Amino acid sequence: MKNIGIFYHPSFSRKSYMTIGNRLKDFPEALEELLEKPNVRLFNAPRVSEELILKVHAPEMLSLVARDSLCSTAYESVGSVVAAMEALAKGELDRAFCFIGAGGHHAGYRQFWGACCFNDVVIALTHVRELSSWRRFAIVDTDAHHGDGTPLARKSSVVHRRISRMVQERGAGAFIYACWRARVR
């Protein structure tokens, strides 16, 4: 049985750009049935350190993000993805699902837009490189439009591909990152 971690922070339900319209108003209670399974655990998304953010972003990004009200959950959003990737790299989890309150794929080295405050995935991959033997990564972006920040923030050894559909589904749930352990040959 695979060990699964679900990463969530209460601020994602209260004050997040991604949850305008109360899309996560029933969380984490909506997960109760799933969390009864012995192999599924809920983790509180930690706040990521500024030190880790600065390994990917320019120092001025900290003050830019602090002034943007749409970025009120940015530190916890990045923390969610970083904690999940770390647990995967250490072998503590086999699968991880990350709820986030602020996106990341429009955040480059010195700029961001579209409520994508810090590039959570690139920050997480940078962190995992430091603590594990993992060296090869692929980022598959399935958003309906191009995540232009990821190529600007990533290291050259990360493959970034996007799969775009120009369809917007009304009433769709929150943005969720799904991460899994996989061997790249």
C-alpha positions as a Markdown table, in Angstrom:
| # | Residue | x | y | z |
|---|---|---|---|---|
| 1 | Met | 0.0 | 0.0 | 0.0 |
| 2 | Lys | 1.4 | 3.4 | -1.0 |
| 3 | Asn | 1.9 | 6.1 | 1.6 |
| 4 | Ile | 0.1 | 9.2 | 0.6 |
| 5 | Gly | 0.4 | 12.7 | 2.1 |
| 6 | Ile | -2.0 | 15.5 | 1.6 |
| 7 | Phe | -0.6 | 19.0 | 2.3 |
| 8 | Tyr | -2.9 | 21.8 | 3.2 |
| 9 | His | -2.9 | 25.0 | 5.3 |
| 10 | Pro | -6.1 | 26.5 | 6.8 |
| 11 | Ser | -5.3 | 29.9 | 5.3 |
| 12 | Phe | -6.0 | 28.4 | 1.8 |
| 13 | Ser | -9.7 | 28.2 | 2.8 |
| 14 | Arg | -9.9 | 31.7 | 4.3 |
| 15 | Lys | -7.8 | 34.2 | 2.5 |
| 16 | Ser | -6.4 | 32.8 | -0.7 |
| 17 | Tyr | -6.8 | 34.1 | -4.3 |
| 18 | Met | -7.1 | 30.6 | -5.5 |
| 19 | Thr | -10.2 | 30.0 | -3.2 |
| 20 | Ile | -12.2 | 33.1 | -4.1 |
| 21 | Gly | -15.8 | 31.9 | -4.0 |
| 22 | Asn | -15.1 | 29.6 | -1.1 |
| 23 | Arg | -14.0 | 26.7 | -3.2 |
| 24 | Leu | -12.2 | 25.2 | -0.2 |
| 25 | Lys | -14.8 | 26.1 | 2.4 |
| 26 | Asp | -15.4 | 22.5 | 3.3 |
| 27 | Phe | -11.7 | 21.7 | 3.8 |
| 28 | Pro | -10.2 | 19.8 | 5.3 |
| 29 | Glu | -13.4 | 18.2 | 6.5 |
| 30 | Ala | -14.3 | 17.1 | 3.0 |
| 31 | Leu | -11.3 | 14.8 | 3.2 |
| 32 | Glu | -12.5 | 12.9 | 6.3 |
| 33 | Glu | -13.5 | 9.7 | 4.5 |
| 34 | Leu | -10.2 | 9.6 | 2.6 |
| 35 | Leu | -8.2 | 10.3 | 5.7 |
| 36 | Glu | -9.7 | 7.2 | 7.4 |
| 37 | Lys | -7.5 | 5.1 | 5.2 |
| 38 | Pro | -4.4 | 3.9 | 7.0 |
| 39 | Asn | -2.0 | 5.0 | 4.3 |
| 40 | Val | -3.3 | 8.6 | 3.9 |
| 41 | Arg | -2.2 | 11.4 | 6.1 |
| 42 | Leu | -3.0 | 15.1 | 6.3 |
| 43 | Phe | 0.0 | 17.5 | 6.8 |
| 44 | Asn | -0.1 | 21.1 | 7.8 |
| 45 | Ala | 1.7 | 23.1 | 5.1 |
| 46 | Pro | 4.7 | 24.8 | 6.8 |
| 47 | Arg | 5.8 | 28.3 | 6.0 |
| 48 | Val | 8.9 | 28.2 | 3.7 |
| 49 | Ser | 12.0 | 30.1 | 4.7 |
| 50 | Glu | 13.1 | 33.3 | 3.0 |
| 51 | Glu | 16.5 | 31.7 | 2.7 |
| 52 | Leu | 15.1 | 29.0 | 0.4 |
| 53 | Ile | 13.1 | 31.4 | -1.7 |
| 54 | Leu | 16.3 | 33.5 | -2.3 |
| 55 | Lys | 17.9 | 30.4 | -3.9 |
| 56 | Val | 15.5 | 30.9 | -6.8 |
| 57 | His | 14.3 | 34.5 | -6.7 |
| 58 | Ala | 15.9 | 37.9 | -6.5 |
| 59 | Pro | 15.9 | 39.6 | -3.0 |
| 60 | Glu | 13.4 | 42.3 | -4.2 |
| 61 | Met | 10.8 | 39.6 | -4.8 |
| 62 | Leu | 10.3 | 39.4 | -1.0 |
| 63 | Ser | 9.1 | 43.0 | -0.7 |
| 64 | Leu | 7.1 | 42.8 | -4.0 |
| 65 | Val | 5.2 | 39.8 | -2.8 |
| 66 | Ala | 4.7 | 41.3 | 0.7 |
| 67 | Arg | 2.9 | 44.3 | -0.9 |
| 68 | Asp | 0.5 | 42.2 | -3.0 |
| 69 | Ser | -2.7 | 41.2 | -1.2 |
| 70 | Leu | -3.2 | 38.2 | -3.7 |
| 71 | Cys | 0.0 | 36.7 | -2.2 |
| 72 | Ser | -1.2 | 36.4 | 1.4 |
| 73 | Thr | -0.7 | 32.6 | 1.3 |
| 74 | Ala | 2.5 | 32.5 | -0.8 |
| 75 | Tyr | 4.8 | 31.3 | 1.9 |
| 76 | Glu | 2.5 | 28.5 | 3.0 |
| 77 | Ser | 1.8 | 27.5 | -0.6 |
| 78 | Val | 5.6 | 27.1 | -1.4 |
| 79 | Gly | 6.0 | 25.4 | 2.0 |
| 80 | Ser | 3.3 | 22.8 | 0.9 |
| 81 | Val | 5.2 | 21.9 | -2.2 |
| 82 | Val | 8.6 | 21.9 | -0.6 |
| 83 | Ala | 7.5 | 19.7 | 2.3 |
| 84 | Ala | 5.8 | 17.2 | -0.1 |
| 85 | Met | 8.8 | 17.0 | -2.3 |
| 86 | Glu | 11.2 | 16.6 | 0.6 |
| 87 | Ala | 9.0 | 13.7 | 2.1 |
| 88 | Leu | 9.0 | 12.1 | -1.4 |
| 89 | Ala | 12.8 | 12.4 | -1.7 |
| 90 | Lys | 13.4 | 11.0 | 1.7 |
| 91 | Gly | 11.2 | 8.0 | 1.0 |
| 92 | Glu | 8.7 | 9.0 | 3.7 |
| 93 | Leu | 5.9 | 9.2 | 1.2 |
| 94 | Asp | 5.1 | 7.5 | -2.2 |
| 95 | Arg | 2.6 | 10.1 | -3.4 |
| 96 | Ala | 1.7 | 13.6 | -2.4 |
| 97 | Phe | -1.1 | 16.0 | -3.1 |
| 98 | Cys | -0.6 | 19.7 | -2.4 |
| 99 | Phe | -3.3 | 22.3 | -2.0 |
| 100 | Ile | -2.0 | 25.8 | -2.6 |
| 101 | Gly | -3.3 | 29.2 | -2.0 |
| 102 | Ala | -1.0 | 31.1 | -4.4 |
| 103 | Gly | 0.2 | 29.8 | -7.7 |
| 104 | Gly | 3.8 | 29.7 | -8.9 |
| 105 | His | 4.3 | 29.2 | -12.7 |
| 106 | His | 4.2 | 32.9 | -13.6 |
| 107 | Ala | 7.0 | 33.7 | -11.0 |
| 108 | Gly | 10.4 | 34.2 | -12.6 |
| 109 | Tyr | 13.6 | 35.3 | -11.0 |
| 110 | Arg | 12.7 | 39.0 | -10.6 |
| 111 | Gln | 9.0 | 39.2 | -11.5 |
| 112 | Phe | 5.6 | 37.6 | -11.0 |
| 113 | Trp | 2.0 | 38.1 | -12.1 |
| 114 | Gly | -1.3 | 36.2 | -12.1 |
| 115 | Ala | -1.2 | 35.6 | -8.4 |
| 116 | Cys | 1.8 | 33.4 | -8.9 |
| 117 | Cys | 4.0 | 34.9 | -6.2 |
| 118 | Phe | 7.0 | 32.5 | -5.8 |
| 119 | Asn | 7.8 | 29.6 | -8.1 |
| 120 | Asp | 6.9 | 26.8 | -5.7 |
| 121 | Val | 7.9 | 23.9 | -7.9 |
| 122 | Val | 11.3 | 25.3 | -8.8 |
| 123 | Ile | 12.0 | 26.2 | -5.2 |
| 124 | Ala | 11.0 | 22.6 | -4.1 |
| 125 | Leu | 13.2 | 21.0 | -6.8 |
| 126 | Thr | 16.1 | 23.3 | -5.8 |
| 127 | His | 15.7 | 22.1 | -2.2 |
| 128 | Val | 15.4 | 18.4 | -3.1 |
| 129 | Arg | 18.6 | 18.6 | -5.1 |
| 130 | Glu | 20.4 | 19.8 | -1.9 |
| 131 | Leu | 19.2 | 17.0 | 0.3 |
| 132 | Ser | 18.9 | 14.0 | -2.0 |
| 133 | Ser | 20.6 | 12.3 | -4.9 |
| 134 | Trp | 17.7 | 13.3 | -7.2 |
| 135 | Arg | 19.1 | 15.3 | -10.1 |
| 136 | Arg | 16.7 | 14.9 | -13.0 |
| 137 | Phe | 13.2 | 16.4 | -13.0 |
| 138 | Ala | 10.4 | 17.1 | -15.4 |
| 139 | Ile | 7.8 | 19.8 | -14.8 |
| 140 | Val | 4.6 | 19.2 | -16.7 |
| 141 | Asp | 2.4 | 22.3 | -16.7 |
| 142 | Thr | -1.2 | 21.6 | -17.5 |
| 143 | Asp | -2.6 | 25.1 | -17.0 |
| 144 | Ala | -4.7 | 26.6 | -19.7 |
| 145 | His | -2.0 | 29.2 | -20.5 |
| 146 | His | 1.7 | 29.3 | -20.6 |
| 147 | Gly | 3.6 | 29.4 | -17.2 |
| 148 | Asp | 6.2 | 31.8 | -18.4 |
| 149 | Gly | 8.0 | 32.2 | -15.0 |
| 150 | Thr | 9.1 | 28.6 | -14.7 |
| 151 | Pro | 11.7 | 28.7 | -17.6 |
| 152 | Leu | 13.0 | 31.9 | -16.1 |
| 153 | Ala | 13.4 | 30.6 | -12.6 |
| 154 | Arg | 14.6 | 27.0 | -13.2 |
| 155 | Lys | 18.0 | 25.5 | -13.6 |
| 156 | Ser | 19.0 | 24.2 | -17.0 |
| 157 | Ser | 18.7 | 20.5 | -16.0 |
| 158 | Val | 15.0 | 20.7 | -15.4 |
| 159 | Val | 12.8 | 19.8 | -18.4 |
| 160 | His | 9.7 | 22.1 | -18.6 |
| 161 | Arg | 6.8 | 21.1 | -20.8 |
| 162 | Arg | 3.4 | 22.6 | -20.9 |
| 163 | Ile | 0.1 | 21.0 | -22.0 |
| 164 | Ser | -2.5 | 23.7 | -22.5 |
| 165 | Arg | -6.2 | 23.5 | -23.1 |
| 166 | Met | -8.0 | 26.7 | -23.8 |
| 167 | Val | -11.0 | 25.6 | -21.8 |
| 168 | Gln | -12.1 | 27.1 | -18.6 |
| 169 | Glu | -14.4 | 24.9 | -16.5 |
| 170 | Arg | -16.6 | 27.0 | -14.3 |
| 171 | Gly | -16.9 | 25.9 | -10.7 |
| 172 | Ala | -13.7 | 23.8 | -10.9 |
| 173 | Gly | -12.0 | 22.9 | -7.6 |
| 174 | Ala | -8.9 | 24.4 | -6.2 |
| 175 | Phe | -5.6 | 24.2 | -7.9 |
| 176 | Ile | -3.8 | 21.0 | -6.8 |
| 177 | Tyr | -0.3 | 19.9 | -7.5 |
| 178 | Ala | 0.1 | 16.1 | -7.7 |
| 179 | Cys | 3.6 | 14.9 | -7.1 |
| 180 | Trp | 4.9 | 11.3 | -7.2 |
| 181 | Arg | 8.1 | 9.4 | -6.8 |
| 182 | Ala | 9.3 | 8.1 | -10.1 |
| 183 | Arg | 12.6 | 6.8 | -11.4 |
| 184 | Val | 14.0 | 8.7 | -14.4 |
| 185 | Arg | 16.3 | 6.5 | -16.5 |
